[in-house]
Amino acid sequence: MTAKEPLSEADLRVVEAQLGRPPRDAVAVAHRCPCGNPDVVATAPRLSDGTPFPTLYYLTCPRASSEVGTLEAGGVMSQLTDRLRHDAELAAAYRHAHEAYLTDRSRFGAVPEIENVSAGGMPDRVKCLHVLVAHALAAGQGVNPLGDEALALLPAWWARGACVPSDVRQATGS
């Protein structure tokens, strides 16, 4: 299982500032940016209003999200999907990423409506690079090959400093 840590009040405040809204049923920090802020949260597979939610790993950093959006706009998703159609080894590795994602999510509860549905288009296509990058960050290199590739294309979004200033974190008393 991917290492996760509890979502503290300070983390929750940072994620809310990153998103510009309260996060929906975030249950853990799945990855921290080199700046120290959460940049991926784990979300409950069933939201508090009862809605099934297949996206376990949610990219929260606005800088990272913007850079991923640039990749999407540049046609990277269709290029990766095309590669899946022609590269059996890549397709098998991507299917394994899908299975790993499902296993990770199942640890937060079973939701029959989304039992074999992961996120990001896995296992057959690339629908959302944000999810694949979030999975790559949370799971670590080597789990999601297309997430790893997309992550490698991104600049160091943290190089200009934290996307949310430290006083937001400190305002919670942490």
KEMARLO-278082 format. One line per 8 residues: number of its first residue (from 0); their letters; for each residue x, y, z of N, C-alpha, C. Coordinates in steps of 0.1 Angstrom, whole numbers. Each point is the difference from the previous one (the first is absolute). Layout:
<mivexs>
NUM	A	X Y Z X Y Z X Y Z; ...
</mivexs>
This chain:
<mivexs>
0	MTAKEPLS	8 -12 0 -8 12 0 9 12 0; -5 10 -7 7 13 0 0 6 14; 11 6 4 1 6 13 -9 12 0; -7 2 11 -9 11 2 1 5 14; -3 12 2 0 5 13 -13 8 3; -4 0 12 -13 7 4 0 14 -6; -11 5 -3 -2 14 -5 -2 9 13; 10 7 3 -1 9 12 -9 12 -3
8	EADLRVVE	-3 7 10 -8 13 -2 9 10 -8; 13 0 2 8 9 -7 0 -5 -15; 1 -13 -3 0 -5 -13 -13 4 -7; -11 -2 7 -13 3 -5 -1 14 -4; 5 9 8 0 15 -3 8 2 -13; 11 -6 -1 9 2 -12 -8 -5 -12; -5 -12 0 -7 -6 -11 -12 9 -4; -7 5 10 -12 9 -3 5 13 -7
16	AQLGRPPR	12 5 4 5 12 -7 5 -4 -14; 6 -12 -2 4 -4 -13 -12 -1 -10; -11 -6 5 -11 -3 -8 -9 12 -2; 0 9 10 -9 12 0 -14 -5 5; 0 -11 7 -13 -6 5 4 -11 10; -9 -4 9 3 -11 8 2 -13 -9; 9 -9 4 1 -12 -8 -12 -9 3; -3 -9 -9 -12 -9 2 5 -13 6
24	DAVAVAHR	-3 -2 13 3 -12 7 14 -5 -2; 10 9 1 14 -4 0 3 -8 13; 7 -11 -1 2 -8 12 15 -1 4; 9 4 -9 14 -2 4 8 9 -10; 12 3 4 10 6 -9 7 -12 -7; -1 -1 -13 6 -11 -7 14 3 -5; 3 13 -1 14 5 -4 2 14 4; 12 3 3 4 14 4 10 5 -11
32	CPCGNPDV	-3 12 -4 9 8 -9 14 2 7; 10 1 -7 13 4 6 -1 12 9; -9 9 -2 -2 12 8 -6 -4 14; -5 -12 1 -6 -4 13 -15 0 0; -7 7 -9 -14 -1 -1 -5 -13 -6; -12 -4 4 -6 -11 -8 -2 4 -14; 3 -9 -10 -4 3 -14 -9 -11 -5; -2 -11 7 -9 -10 -3 -7 -4 13
40	VATAPRLS	-14 -1 -1 -7 -5 11 -7 -13 -4; -3 -9 9 -8 -11 -2 -14 3 4; -10 -3 -9 -14 3 2 -8 -13 2; -9 1 9 -9 -12 3 -7 -5 -13; -1 -13 -1 -7 -5 -12 -15 2 0; -5 4 11 -15 4 0 0 13 8; -5 10 -7 0 13 7 -11 0 11; 1 10 8 -9 1 12 -15 1 -4
48	DGTPFPTL	-2 5 -13 -14 1 -4 -5 -13 -7; 9 -11 0 -4 -13 -5 5 -2 -14; 5 10 -7 5 -1 -14 12 -9 -1; 0 -10 -9 13 -8 -2 10 10 -7; 12 -1 5 11 9 -6 12 -9 -3; 2 -3 -12 11 -9 -4 14 6 1; 1 14 1 13 6 0 6 0 14; 8 -10 3 7 -1 13 10 11 1
56	YYLTCPRA	9 1 -10 11 10 1 -3 13 -7; 0 11 7 -5 13 -5 12 10 1; 4 5 -12 11 10 0 -5 13 4; 6 6 11 -6 12 6 9 12 -3; 12 -1 -3 9 12 -2 -4 7 -13; -3 13 1 -5 7 -12 11 1 -10; 13 1 4 11 1 -9 2 -13 -8; 0 -11 7 1 -13 -6 -12 -2 -10
64	SSEVGTLE	-12 3 5 -12 -2 -8 1 9 -13; 5 12 1 1 8 -12 10 -6 -10; 11 -5 5 10 -6 -9 -6 -12 -6; -7 -8 7 -6 -12 -6 -11 4 -10; -7 11 3 -10 5 -10 7 4 -13; 12 5 1 7 4 -12 4 -12 -8; 4 -11 7 3 -13 -7 -13 -5 -7; -11 1 7 -13 -5 -6 -3 8 -13
72	AGGVMSQL	1 13 1 -3 9 -11 10 -2 -12; 11 -5 3 10 -3 -10 -2 -14 -7; -10 -7 4 -3 -13 -7 7 -12 6; 6 1 11 7 -11 6 -9 -12 3; -13 3 4 -9 -11 3 -2 -9 -13; -3 6 -11 -2 -8 -12 12 -7 -4; 12 6 1 13 -7 -3 2 -13 9; -3 2 13 2 -12 9 -11 -11 -3
80	TDRLRHDA	-12 4 -3 -11 -9 -3 4 -8 -13; 6 7 -10 4 -6 -12 11 -11 3; 9 4 8 11 -10 4 -6 -12 7; -10 2 8 -6 -12 7 -6 -10 -11; -5 5 -11 -6 -8 -10 11 -9 -7; 12 5 0 10 -6 -8 12 -6 8; 0 1 13 11 -5 8 -6 -9 11; 0 -13 -3 -6 -10 10 7 1 13
88	ELAAAYRH	13 2 1 7 0 13 -5 12 8; -1 12 -7 -5 12 7 -14 -2 5; -9 -6 -9 -14 -3 4 -1 -9 12; 9 -10 1 0 -9 11 4 7 13; 10 9 -1 5 8 12 -11 9 4; -7 6 -9 -11 10 3 -12 -8 6; -3 -12 -4 -10 -8 6 4 -3 15; 13 -3 2 5 -3 13 -2 13 9
96	AHEAYLTD	2 12 -6 -2 12 8 -15 2 4; -9 -4 -10 -14 0 3 -3 -9 12; 5 -12 0 -2 -9 11 6 5 13; 11 6 0 6 6 12 -8 11 5; -6 8 -9 -9 11 4 -12 -5 7; -6 -11 -5 -12 -6 6 3 -6 13; 12 -6 2 4 -6 12 2 11 11; 6 11 -4 2 11 9 -13 6 5
104	RSRFGAVP	-9 2 -10 -13 6 4 -9 -9 8; 1 -13 -2 -8 -10 8 4 1 15; 11 5 3 4 1 14 -8 11 7; -6 8 -7 -9 11 5 -14 -3 0; -4 -12 -4 -14 -4 -1 -4 -6 -13; -9 -9 0 -6 -6 -12 -12 8 -5; 0 2 -13 -11 7 -6 -4 -8 -12; -10 -8 1 -3 -9 -11 -3 7 -14
112	EIENVSAG	-5 12 0 -3 7 -12 13 3 -8; 11 1 6 13 3 -7 10 -11 2; -4 -12 3 9 -10 4 12 -2 -10; -2 0 -13 11 -2 -9 3 12 -8; -4 12 5 2 13 -7 11 7 8; 11 3 -6 11 7 6 -2 15 -3; 9 6 -7 -1 14 -3 10 3 -11; -2 12 -6 10 4 -10 -1 -7 -14
120	GMPDRVKC	-10 -9 -1 -1 -7 -13 6 -14 1; 7 -3 12 6 -13 1 -11 -11 -1; 2 -11 -6 13 -5 -5 2 1 -15; -10 5 -7 0 0 -15 4 12 -7; -1 12 7 2 13 -7 5 10 10; 4 11 -5 4 11 9 -10 11 -1; -8 2 11 -11 10 0 4 12 8; 9 -1 10 3 11 9 14 -2 5
128	LHVLVAHA	9 9 -5 14 -1 5 1 4 15; -9 9 5 1 4 14 -1 -12 9; -9 -9 -3 -1 -12 8 12 -9 -1; 5 -1 -12 12 -9 -2 12 6 7; 2 13 -1 11 6 8 -2 -1 15; -12 2 4 -3 -2 15 3 -14 4; -3 -10 -8 2 -14 3 15 -2 0; 8 5 -10 14 -2 0 7 6 12
136	LAAGQGVN	-5 12 4 6 6 12 -3 -8 13; -12 -4 1 -4 -8 12 6 -13 1; 0 -7 -11 5 -14 0 15 -2 -2; 6 11 -5 14 -1 -2 4 -5 -14; 12 3 -4 4 -4 -14 -1 -15 -2; -4 -4 -12 -1 -14 -4 -14 -6 1; -9 7 6 -14 -6 1 -9 3 -12; 0 13 -3 -8 5 -11 9 5 -11
144	PLGDEALA	3 -8 -11 9 5 -10 -3 13 -7; -13 2 -3 -4 12 -7 0 12 10; -4 -2 12 2 10 10 14 4 2; 9 -10 0 14 3 1 5 8 -11; -4 -3 -13 4 7 -12 -5 14 1; -13 2 4 -5 14 0 7 8 11; 3 -6 11 7 7 11 14 4 -4; 7 -8 -8 13 3 -5 0 12 -10
152	LLPAWWAR	-12 2 -6 -1 12 -9 -2 13 7; -4 -1 12 -3 13 8 12 7 5; 0 13 -1 11 8 7 -2 -1 15; 10 4 7 0 0 15 -10 11 5; -13 -3 1 -10 9 4 3 7 14; 7 -7 8 3 5 14 12 10 0; 7 1 -11 13 8 0 -2 14 4; -12 6 -2 -2 14 3 -5 2 15
160	GACVPSDV	0 -11 7 -5 0 14 -14 -6 1; -4 -1 12 -13 -6 3 -12 7 -7; -9 -7 -5 -12 6 -6 -9 6 10; 1 -5 13 -8 6 11 10 4 10; 0 12 5 10 5 9 -1 -7 14; 11 -1 7 1 -7 12 -9 6 11; -4 13 -1 -9 6 10 -14 -6 -1; -4 -6 -11 -13 -7 -1 1 -12 9
168	RQATGS	11 -8 -1 2 -12 8 0 4 15; 8 10 3 2 4 14 -13 6 6; -9 5 -8 -12 6 5 -9 -11 7; 3 -12 -2 -8 -11 6 6 -4 13; 11 5 4 7 -4 12 9 -12 -1; 3 -4 -13 10 -11 -1 14 5 -3
</mivexs>
